[in-house]
Amino acid sequence: MRGLLLSVSVVAWLLVPLRADAVPIPFTMYNTGLAAEGSTDPNWTVSPPGGAAFIPVTGIYPLTVPWLSNASSPPSKWIQPNNGDQTNDPQNAFFTFTTTFDLTGYNAATAAFEFRVSVDNVLNPGSVQLNGNPVAFSFAGFGAFSAWVPVNSGFVPGMNTLTFRVLNQGGVGGNPTGLRVEFRNALAEAVPEPATLALFGAACAAGAIAYRRRRKTT
């Protein structure tokens, strides 16, 4: 019995470095509009029309009065499907805004993040999807952000795709569409490195050998 306890102690001592891998660490996600006003967003696309997502300029409609000001929350800005004035975006039409993030080196089963949005006009239930899996969320409003929304499932190893399918409703006297997204608490556990896995194997082997030797001498 003492030999078994010794073996367990050896394994536990050698596995102490593994505990660091179980601590969630940040991974990178990109808020909308992380570039200058008037430029394209390097981290987001929108279709239709052609894929590029544009960052509107303060003082040009609708970034005058209707939309939440770009200056109101420095980590993000609005993005839209066309550059410049947005008065002629198609009415009662859908626009899909897309971003990706990489979980290479992370355990996808442990990943999680939170997001909040402001949108013109509507995100219906099922309109936000992670790798094709709907996120339980709906929201309408462009004068303020939604509450923070947690996401803790639907992740895959490697590249992940997050989409927001925005409905641009019919309007009178201008009909812009746009999206603004912020993320926080994007965390996941790291996948153990090969050296750490080798240490795990060595620990198990050492424990087994020590136990056998104890049994032979008793």
N, C-alpha and C positions, 0 to 999 in steps of 0.2 A: 504493500500500500504506500509505503514511504517512497518507493521508486516511482510509482505513478504520480505522486504529488510533485516529486522533483521534476519529472518530465513536463508536467503541466506548467510548473514555474518557469522552466527554461523556455518553453514555447511562448508563454505570456511575456517574458522579458524581451525576447527577440522580436515580438510583434508590436512593441511600443511604437516604432516609427510608422506602422501602418495606420495608427489612429489619426495622424495628420491628414490622410487622404479622405477621411470621413467628414471633414469640416467643409461646408459649402463655401465656394469661392466665386467671385464675380465672373460673368461672361459678358461680352459686348453686344448691346443692342443700340440701335440708332434712333433717336427722336427724329421727328420730321423737321426739315428746314435747317439742318446743320451746315449752312453755307450762307453766302451773302444774298440779300434781297435782290431779285431780278435775275438770279442764276438758277441752274437746275440743281436738284437735290441728288448728290452722288450715291445715296443709300436707299432711295425709294424710286419706284416707277408707278405709272398710272396708265390704264387703258380703258376705253379709247381716250385720245386718238392714237398717239404714236409711241407711248412708253415713257417719255421724259416727264418728270414731275417738276413743275416750276414753283419757285418761291415768290409770292407776290410782293409788291413794293408798297410800303406805307404811303398813304395819300392817294392811291389809285383804287377805285372801286373794285371789290367790296371791302378792301382793307382801309376803310375810311371811318365808317360808323358801325355797320352791321356786325362785322366779325370781331372776335376777341383780338385785341391788339397784339402784334408780334412782340412788342416791348413788355407785355404784361407778365411774361414768364420766360426769362432769357434762355433756358435750355432748349427751346423749340421755336419753330415758326410754322405758319400755314404752308401747305403745298396744294397745287391746283393743276388741272390738265392742260391749261393753255397759258401762254405768257401774256401779261398785260391785263387789259380790261376783260372781265369775265361775264359781261352782261348777256352773252349769246350762247352760253352752254346749253346743250339740248335739255328740254324739259321732260320730266317723267322718264328719265334715263338712268342707267346704272354705270358707275365708274368704279373700277377695281384698283385700289392702291396696294402696292406690294413691297415688302421688305424681307430681307433674309438675315439670318445670323448663324454662326458656326459653333457647333458643340463638339468639334473634334478635340479629343483629350478630356472630355467630360463624360460623366455617367448620365445619359439622357433621362434615365428613369428617376433621377433626383432633381431635375431642373425645375425651376419655377421663376415667374416674374409677375409684376403688376403693371398695368397700363391705365391711362386715362385719355379721353379724347374730347375734342370739340369738332363738330361736323356740320356741314351744310349740304344736304338737309338731314338725312335719316340713315341710321344703321339699324336695320330690322333684325329681329331674332335670327340667328344663324348667319348673319352677314360678316361676322368676324370669324376667321378660320385659321387654325394652326395646322399646317400640313394636311389640309382638307378636313380637319376635325372642327366642328362648330364650337365656338366659345359661348357660354350662356351669358348673353349681353345684348342689349339694345339701347339706343340713345338717339335723341334729336335735340340739336341746339348748337348755336355758333357764337353765343355771347358769353359762354362760360365752359369750364371743363366738366366732364362727368365725374362721378366718384371713382376712386381707384378700384380696378377690377383684377382679382388674382387669377393666374393661370398656372396650373400645376400638373397638367397631363397633356398628352398628344405630341410630346417631343420625340425626335428620332436622333440617332447618332449622326454626326457630320452636319451638313447644311439643313437648316429648317426654314420654312417659308410661312410668313404671316401675311394674311390678306384682309383688307377692309373693303367690302362691297357697298359703296355709298349710293343711295337713291337721291337723285336731284329732282325734287318735286317741281310741279308747275308753279309759276309765279307771275306777278304783274310788275312791270317796270324794272326789269333786270332779273337775271336768273343764274347767279353764280353757284358753283359747287367747289368744295374744298375739304381738306382734312388736316387735322393737327393731332399728333400723338406724342405722348411722353411715357417713358418707362422708368421703373425703379425696381430695386431688389431682384435683379436678374442674377440668380445664384444656382450653382450646381456643384456636386462633388466631383473631384478630379478622378479620372481613371488611374489606378495604380500604375506606376512606371514599371518596366521590366525588371529593374534592379530591386524594386520593392517586392514584386512577385517572387523573385529568386530568393529574397530574404525569407519570405513566407515558407517556401519549400524547404529551405535550409533549417528553419525553425522546427518544422514538422519532423524532418529527418532526424535532427538532433534529439528531439524529444523521444522519438521511437527508439533510437539507438541506446539512449541513456536508460530507458525503461527495460529494454532487453538485457542489458548488462547487469542491472540491479537484480533482475529475476534470476540470472545465472549464478550470481554470487550468494543468493539466499537459499 
